[in-house]
Amino acid sequence: MSVPVPPPRHQIRAVHTDTTVTVYQAYRPAIGLPAARDGRFPALWKRDRMTWIKPSFLWMAYRCGWGLKEGQETVLAVDITREGFEWALRHACPSHYVRGLHPDRAAWQRELKRSPARVQWDPERDLHLRPLRHRSLQLGLAGEASRRYADEWTVGIRDVTPLFHEVHGLVREGRTEAAADLLPKERPYPVDDALLGRLVA
């Protein structure tokens, strides 16, 4: 039996089509339910605040506690255009200073201040929400990026809270194979090596 090859430490993985990428967010019901119902974010959703989108189902599960954390009870799958997703990547800055990516800390701080998006890499999670060696992308959107996300890039919003609860229930019952079968099929997202290199912390 062959041993599965682990993913690269830094790799963007997502559900994606030729035109869209699926990302996840969790909100309180007052925001999440109208967003899913109407396919767009309601007036309560503030376009002037930074919002973080996550392509990883399991990292979202870790962040929102399977949709059980207060204020994160409604988990959304948001389909956005690939053009928008890639615009955000091109205009992003790493959220932490890393020696070698910028000449010095001051240069990083200047870029971070003017960038409408930022990238953070966090340990990916398994079905028990334990950290793995490889990383999962988080993409923070602010200013122009946040407004574009809400008003231009978003093409569909679905309430996937029941799926999160179902997977969680199977994990709690010890039925991890059945839980794994329900996970969205996330594949490596094609991105230019030079661009990815700019974003690796």
C-alpha positions as a Markdown table, in Angstrom:
| # | Residue | x | y | z |
|---|---|---|---|---|
| 1 | Met | 0.0 | 0.0 | 0.0 |
| 2 | Ser | 1.4 | 3.4 | -1.0 |
| 3 | Val | 1.8 | 6.1 | 1.7 |
| 4 | Pro | -0.1 | 9.3 | 0.8 |
| 5 | Val | 2.2 | 12.2 | 0.0 |
| 6 | Pro | 1.4 | 15.1 | 2.3 |
| 7 | Pro | 0.6 | 18.5 | 0.6 |
| 8 | Pro | 3.3 | 21.1 | 0.4 |
| 9 | Arg | 3.6 | 23.2 | 3.5 |
| 10 | His | 2.1 | 26.3 | 1.7 |
| 11 | Gln | -0.5 | 25.5 | -0.9 |
| 12 | Ile | -3.9 | 27.0 | -1.7 |
| 13 | Arg | -6.6 | 24.3 | -1.6 |
| 14 | Ala | -10.2 | 25.0 | -2.4 |
| 15 | Val | -13.4 | 23.9 | -4.1 |
| 16 | His | -13.2 | 25.7 | -7.4 |
| 17 | Thr | -14.6 | 25.6 | -10.9 |
| 18 | Asp | -13.5 | 27.3 | -14.1 |
| 19 | Thr | -15.1 | 30.5 | -12.9 |
| 20 | Thr | -15.6 | 30.4 | -9.1 |
| 21 | Val | -13.8 | 29.6 | -5.8 |
| 22 | Thr | -15.7 | 28.6 | -2.6 |
| 23 | Val | -14.7 | 30.3 | 0.7 |
| 24 | Tyr | -16.2 | 30.0 | 4.1 |
| 25 | Gln | -17.3 | 32.5 | 6.8 |
| 26 | Ala | -19.3 | 32.2 | 10.0 |
| 27 | Tyr | -21.7 | 34.8 | 11.3 |
| 28 | Arg | -24.4 | 35.3 | 13.9 |
| 29 | Pro | -27.9 | 34.4 | 12.4 |
| 30 | Ala | -28.9 | 38.0 | 12.0 |
| 31 | Ile | -26.3 | 38.4 | 9.3 |
| 32 | Gly | -25.8 | 34.8 | 8.0 |
| 33 | Leu | -29.4 | 33.8 | 7.4 |
| 34 | Pro | -30.4 | 36.9 | 5.3 |
| 35 | Ala | -27.1 | 36.5 | 3.4 |
| 36 | Ala | -28.0 | 32.9 | 2.5 |
| 37 | Arg | -31.6 | 33.8 | 1.7 |
| 38 | Asp | -30.9 | 36.7 | -0.5 |
| 39 | Gly | -27.5 | 35.7 | -2.0 |
| 40 | Arg | -25.9 | 38.9 | -0.9 |
| 41 | Phe | -24.7 | 40.4 | 2.4 |
| 42 | Pro | -27.3 | 42.5 | 4.3 |
| 43 | Ala | -27.0 | 46.1 | 5.4 |
| 44 | Leu | -25.8 | 44.8 | 8.8 |
| 45 | Trp | -22.6 | 43.5 | 7.1 |
| 46 | Lys | -20.1 | 46.4 | 7.4 |
| 47 | Arg | -18.1 | 47.0 | 4.2 |
| 48 | Asp | -15.6 | 49.2 | 6.1 |
| 49 | Arg | -14.4 | 46.4 | 8.4 |
| 50 | Met | -11.8 | 43.7 | 7.6 |
| 51 | Thr | -13.4 | 40.3 | 6.8 |
| 52 | Trp | -11.5 | 37.0 | 6.6 |
| 53 | Ile | -12.4 | 34.4 | 4.1 |
| 54 | Lys | -11.2 | 30.8 | 4.3 |
| 55 | Pro | -11.1 | 28.2 | 1.5 |
| 56 | Ser | -10.7 | 25.3 | 3.9 |
| 57 | Phe | -13.8 | 23.6 | 5.3 |
| 58 | Leu | -11.9 | 22.0 | 8.2 |
| 59 | Trp | -10.1 | 25.2 | 9.2 |
| 60 | Met | -13.5 | 27.0 | 9.2 |
| 61 | Ala | -14.8 | 24.1 | 11.4 |
| 62 | Tyr | -11.9 | 24.8 | 13.8 |
| 63 | Arg | -12.5 | 28.5 | 13.8 |
| 64 | Cys | -16.2 | 28.4 | 14.5 |
| 65 | Gly | -16.3 | 25.2 | 16.6 |
| 66 | Trp | -18.5 | 23.4 | 14.0 |
| 67 | Gly | -20.9 | 26.4 | 14.1 |
| 68 | Leu | -21.4 | 26.2 | 17.8 |
| 69 | Lys | -19.4 | 29.2 | 18.9 |
| 70 | Glu | -21.4 | 32.3 | 19.9 |
| 71 | Gly | -21.7 | 34.8 | 17.1 |
| 72 | Gln | -20.6 | 32.1 | 14.6 |
| 73 | Glu | -23.7 | 29.9 | 14.5 |
| 74 | Thr | -24.4 | 30.3 | 10.8 |
| 75 | Val | -21.7 | 29.0 | 8.5 |
| 76 | Leu | -21.8 | 30.2 | 4.9 |
| 77 | Ala | -20.2 | 28.9 | 1.8 |
| 78 | Val | -19.6 | 31.9 | -0.4 |
| 79 | Asp | -18.9 | 31.4 | -4.1 |
| 80 | Ile | -16.8 | 34.2 | -5.5 |
| 81 | Thr | -15.3 | 34.8 | -8.9 |
| 82 | Arg | -11.8 | 33.5 | -9.6 |
| 83 | Glu | -10.9 | 37.0 | -10.9 |
| 84 | Gly | -11.8 | 38.5 | -7.6 |
| 85 | Phe | -10.0 | 35.9 | -5.6 |
| 86 | Glu | -6.8 | 36.3 | -7.7 |
| 87 | Trp | -7.1 | 40.1 | -7.5 |
| 88 | Ala | -7.1 | 39.8 | -3.7 |
| 89 | Leu | -4.0 | 37.5 | -3.8 |
| 90 | Arg | -2.2 | 39.9 | -6.1 |
| 91 | His | -2.9 | 42.9 | -3.8 |
| 92 | Ala | -2.2 | 41.0 | -0.5 |
| 93 | Cys | 0.6 | 41.4 | 2.0 |
| 94 | Pro | 1.6 | 38.8 | 4.6 |
| 95 | Ser | 0.0 | 39.6 | 7.9 |
| 96 | His | 3.3 | 39.0 | 9.7 |
| 97 | Tyr | 6.8 | 40.2 | 9.0 |
| 98 | Val | 9.1 | 37.5 | 7.7 |
| 99 | Arg | 12.8 | 38.2 | 7.1 |
| 100 | Gly | 13.6 | 37.9 | 3.4 |
| 101 | Leu | 10.2 | 38.7 | 2.0 |
| 102 | His | 10.8 | 42.4 | 2.6 |
| 103 | Pro | 14.0 | 44.5 | 3.0 |
| 104 | Asp | 13.1 | 45.2 | 6.6 |
| 105 | Arg | 10.2 | 45.5 | 9.0 |
| 106 | Ala | 9.5 | 49.1 | 8.1 |
| 107 | Ala | 9.1 | 48.2 | 4.4 |
| 108 | Trp | 6.7 | 45.4 | 5.4 |
| 109 | Gln | 4.7 | 47.8 | 7.6 |
| 110 | Arg | 4.4 | 50.3 | 4.7 |
| 111 | Glu | 3.1 | 47.6 | 2.4 |
| 112 | Leu | 0.7 | 46.2 | 4.9 |
| 113 | Lys | -0.7 | 49.6 | 5.5 |
| 114 | Arg | -1.5 | 50.3 | 1.9 |
| 115 | Ser | -2.6 | 46.7 | 0.9 |
| 116 | Pro | -6.3 | 46.1 | 0.8 |
| 117 | Ala | -5.8 | 42.4 | 1.5 |
| 118 | Arg | -3.6 | 40.3 | 3.7 |
| 119 | Val | -2.6 | 36.7 | 3.9 |
| 120 | Gln | -2.2 | 34.5 | 6.9 |
| 121 | Trp | -1.2 | 30.8 | 6.9 |
| 122 | Asp | -2.5 | 28.7 | 9.8 |
| 123 | Pro | -2.1 | 25.0 | 10.5 |
| 124 | Glu | -4.6 | 23.0 | 8.5 |
| 125 | Arg | -6.9 | 20.7 | 10.6 |
| 126 | Asp | -7.9 | 17.1 | 10.6 |
| 127 | Leu | -11.4 | 15.8 | 11.3 |
| 128 | His | -10.7 | 16.0 | 15.0 |
| 129 | Leu | -9.5 | 19.6 | 14.5 |
| 130 | Arg | -6.0 | 18.7 | 15.4 |
| 131 | Pro | -3.3 | 20.8 | 13.7 |
| 132 | Leu | -1.5 | 19.3 | 10.7 |
| 133 | Arg | 2.0 | 20.1 | 9.4 |
| 134 | His | 0.8 | 21.9 | 6.2 |
| 135 | Arg | -0.9 | 25.3 | 6.2 |
| 136 | Ser | -4.2 | 26.7 | 5.3 |
| 137 | Leu | -4.8 | 30.1 | 3.7 |
| 138 | Gln | -6.7 | 32.8 | 5.3 |
| 139 | Leu | -7.3 | 35.9 | 3.2 |
| 140 | Gly | -8.2 | 39.2 | 5.0 |
| 141 | Leu | -10.1 | 41.8 | 3.0 |
| 142 | Ala | -10.4 | 45.4 | 3.9 |
| 143 | Gly | -11.3 | 48.7 | 2.2 |
| 144 | Glu | -11.6 | 48.3 | -1.6 |
| 145 | Ala | -11.2 | 44.5 | -1.3 |
| 146 | Ser | -14.0 | 44.2 | 1.2 |
| 147 | Arg | -16.3 | 46.2 | -0.9 |
| 148 | Arg | -15.5 | 44.3 | -4.1 |
| 149 | Tyr | -16.0 | 41.0 | -2.3 |
| 150 | Ala | -19.5 | 42.0 | -1.2 |
| 151 | Asp | -20.7 | 43.9 | -4.2 |
| 152 | Glu | -18.8 | 42.4 | -7.2 |
| 153 | Trp | -17.1 | 39.1 | -6.6 |
| 154 | Thr | -19.8 | 37.2 | -4.7 |
| 155 | Val | -22.0 | 35.2 | -7.0 |
| 156 | Gly | -23.7 | 32.9 | -4.5 |
| 157 | Ile | -24.1 | 32.3 | -0.7 |
| 158 | Arg | -25.3 | 29.0 | 0.9 |
| 159 | Asp | -26.0 | 28.2 | 4.5 |
| 160 | Val | -23.9 | 25.1 | 5.1 |
| 161 | Thr | -24.4 | 24.9 | 8.9 |
| 162 | Pro | -26.3 | 21.6 | 8.6 |
| 163 | Leu | -23.4 | 20.0 | 6.8 |
| 164 | Phe | -21.0 | 21.2 | 9.5 |
| 165 | His | -23.3 | 19.8 | 12.2 |
| 166 | Glu | -23.7 | 16.5 | 10.3 |
| 167 | Val | -19.9 | 16.0 | 9.9 |
| 168 | His | -19.3 | 16.9 | 13.5 |
| 169 | Gly | -21.9 | 14.4 | 14.6 |
| 170 | Leu | -20.3 | 11.6 | 12.7 |
| 171 | Val | -16.9 | 12.5 | 14.1 |
| 172 | Arg | -18.3 | 12.4 | 17.6 |
| 173 | Glu | -19.7 | 9.0 | 16.9 |
| 174 | Gly | -16.3 | 7.7 | 15.7 |
| 175 | Arg | -17.5 | 7.4 | 12.1 |
| 176 | Thr | -14.6 | 9.3 | 10.6 |
| 177 | Glu | -14.8 | 7.5 | 7.2 |
| 178 | Ala | -18.4 | 8.6 | 6.8 |
| 179 | Ala | -17.5 | 12.1 | 7.9 |
| 180 | Ala | -14.6 | 12.3 | 5.5 |
| 181 | Asp | -17.0 | 11.2 | 2.6 |
| 182 | Leu | -19.1 | 14.3 | 3.3 |
| 183 | Leu | -16.2 | 16.8 | 3.1 |
| 184 | Pro | -16.1 | 19.1 | 0.1 |
| 185 | Lys | -13.5 | 18.0 | -2.4 |
| 186 | Glu | -10.8 | 20.7 | -2.1 |
| 187 | Arg | -8.2 | 20.7 | -4.8 |
| 188 | Pro | -4.9 | 22.6 | -5.2 |
| 189 | Tyr | -5.7 | 26.0 | -6.7 |
| 190 | Pro | -3.5 | 27.0 | -9.6 |
| 191 | Val | -1.5 | 30.1 | -8.7 |
| 192 | Asp | 1.7 | 31.4 | -10.2 |
| 193 | Asp | 4.8 | 30.3 | -8.2 |
| 194 | Ala | 6.1 | 33.9 | -8.1 |
| 195 | Leu | 2.9 | 35.2 | -6.7 |
| 196 | Leu | 2.7 | 32.4 | -4.1 |
| 197 | Gly | 6.3 | 33.1 | -3.1 |
| 198 | Arg | 5.3 | 36.7 | -2.3 |
| 199 | Leu | 2.7 | 35.5 | 0.1 |
| 200 | Val | 4.5 | 32.7 | 2.0 |
| 201 | Ala | 5.3 | 33.6 | 5.6 |
